[in-house]
Structures are given as structure tokens and as C-alpha cells.
């Protein structure tokens, strides 16, 4: 068991090969297409993916540029012996209240993960009609909203979107967004956001 967790040059080469193959296939590229984009030989792609060679940093960098991923992504399979996970039982989670001017709402933290290249969090949120308008946001990454109960109007840029229980919405967070009207008491939804770490 101990030997399996030690990163020898051979195991690192195999892990880089697995990561490269996965990234290439995720993008729908064959080995020849990737080789052309990275200015390396198709044979080299095959040898790397099969763990038969220790590629230079220059080669790995060319591959990461061609795949449009950070260089560290090619090393993702070398760090699979340790990972965090969160299991929140029904009704649990860290309960919080957000106050923005005279508006307030309740939410529960369900998950939070931060890695070198990614931040991910999830919340269960309950909104109630108030005289004060809910806050609007602008940020980075991608947001996913799933309506659990009730109805509300969501503002995304200049577009107003009606949400009912069972509806979902996903969008780039760089545009101004937020709830404009809460139509039922309460309106509950799941909010998930993921963004690249800068």
C-alpha cells in the first residue's frame, strides 16, 4: 500500500499521460489534431499518453496552451491520494443571515471547496417579500440556480426571468444579476457558484 502512494518518475509519467488523454478527449481532439496545435509529433502524444516518456516542461507547456488549460491541469492525476469532500445531512449546514442595507435573507452553506485553480460553493437560500429590494451582484465564474419552492423574478443584465419551482438558471457572473421581485412567501432556491482562482 505504501508503494502505491509514492510518486516515482514512472508513476508520475503515467499520471501525466492519463491527464493528457482525458483533457484531449474532453475537447474532442484526436492525437493528430493536438500534435498539430502543440507543434509536437503525433508519436510524442502517444508516448506521453501511454506513460512511455518524461515530457519536458516546454512540451507540457505547449500542450497546455494547445488545450487551453493551466499547466497544472496536466499534473492533476498525480495528486489523487488526498481530497476533501463534504457531506451535509438534510436540515444541517451552516445557517447564516445576509444583510444588505435594509434587506435581509437566510441561507445555509452546503459546500465550499477551494483549490489552486478553482473555488466552488453551494447554498440553500430562502427569500421572503420585503419592502427593501434584494441585492444585485457582479462577479466572476458561473452561477447555477435551481428553484425549490415558490416564484420570483430574476434580473440578468436587462433581462427579467420568471422562476418557478423546478426551474433552473445558469449564467456568467460577470453581468449584473440578482432577484428583482419575490412573488411568493417564501421563495427557496439552491445557488451554486464556481470560479477560476486568479
Residue pairs with C-beta under 8 A, 6 or more apart in sequence:
5 81
7 15
7 78
9 54
10 51
11 78
12 54
12 78
13 48
13 51
13 52
13 53
13 54
14 51
15 75
15 77
15 78
15 80
16 48
16 51
16 55
16 60
16 74
16 75
16 77
16 78
17 48
17 49
17 50
17 51
18 49
18 51
18 77
19 73
19 74
19 75
19 76
19 77
20 45
20 48
20 49
20 63
20 74
21 49
22 77
23 67
23 69
23 73
23 74
24 30
24 31
24 34
24 45
24 49
24 67
27 67
27 68
29 37
29 67
31 42
31 45
31 46
31 49
32 42
34 45
34 63
34 66
34 67
35 41
35 42
35 44
35 45
37 66
38 45
38 59
38 62
38 63
38 65
38 66
39 62
40 59
40 62
40 63
44 53
44 55
44 59
47 53
48 55
48 59
48 63
55 63
60 71
60 74
61 71
63 74
64 70
64 71
64 73
64 74
67 73
70 117
72 116
72 117
73 117
84 113
86 110
86 111
86 112
86 113
88 110
88 111
93 108
93 109
93 110
93 124
94 108
94 109
95 106
95 107
95 108
96 106
96 107
96 108
96 109
97 104
97 105
97 106
97 107
98 104
98 105
98 107
98 135
100 134
100 135
101 132
101 135
102 130
102 131
102 132
103 130
103 132
103 133
103 134
103 135
104 130
105 125
105 126
105 127
105 128
105 134
106 125
106 126
107 123
107 124
107 125
107 126
107 191
108 123
108 124
108 125
109 121
109 122
109 123
110 122
110 123
110 124
110 190
111 120
111 121
111 122
112 120
112 121
112 122
113 119
113 120
113 121
114 120
114 197
115 197
116 197
117 196
117 197
118 194
118 195
118 196
118 197
119 141
119 194
119 195
119 196
119 197
120 192
120 193
120 194
121 192
121 193
122 190
122 191
122 192
122 193
123 190
123 191
123 192
124 148
124 188
124 189
124 190
124 191
125 188
125 189
125 190
125 191
126 186
126 187
126 188
127 134
127 152
127 179
127 182
127 186
127 187
127 188
127 189
128 182
128 185
128 186
128 187
129 182
129 183
129 184
129 185
130 182
133 180
134 178
134 179
134 180
134 182
135 178
136 155
136 176
136 177
136 178
137 173
137 176
137 177
137 178
138 173
138 174
138 175
138 176
138 177
139 173
139 174
139 193
139 195
140 173
140 174
140 195
140 196
140 198
141 172
141 173
141 193
141 194
141 195
141 196
142 170
142 171
142 172
142 173
142 193
142 194
142 195
143 170
143 171
143 172
143 173
143 177
143 191
143 192
143 193
144 168
144 169
144 170
144 190
144 191
144 192
144 193
145 154
145 163
145 168
145 169
145 170
145 189
145 190
145 191
145 192
146 167
146 168
146 189
146 190
147 163
147 164
147 165
147 166
147 167
147 168
147 187
147 188
147 189
148 165
148 188
148 189
148 190
149 165
149 184
149 186
149 187
149 188
150 164
150 165
150 182
150 183
150 184
150 185
150 186
150 187
150 188
151 162
151 163
151 164
151 165
151 183
151 184
151 187
152 162
152 163
152 179
152 181
152 182
152 183
152 184
152 187
152 189
153 160
153 161
153 162
153 163
153 179
153 180
153 181
153 183
154 160
154 161
154 162
154 163
154 169
154 177
154 178
154 179
154 180
155 161
155 176
155 177
155 178
155 179
155 180
156 169
156 171
156 175
156 176
156 177
157 175
157 176
157 177
160 180
161 169
163 169
163 187
163 189
171 177
173 193
173 195
179 187
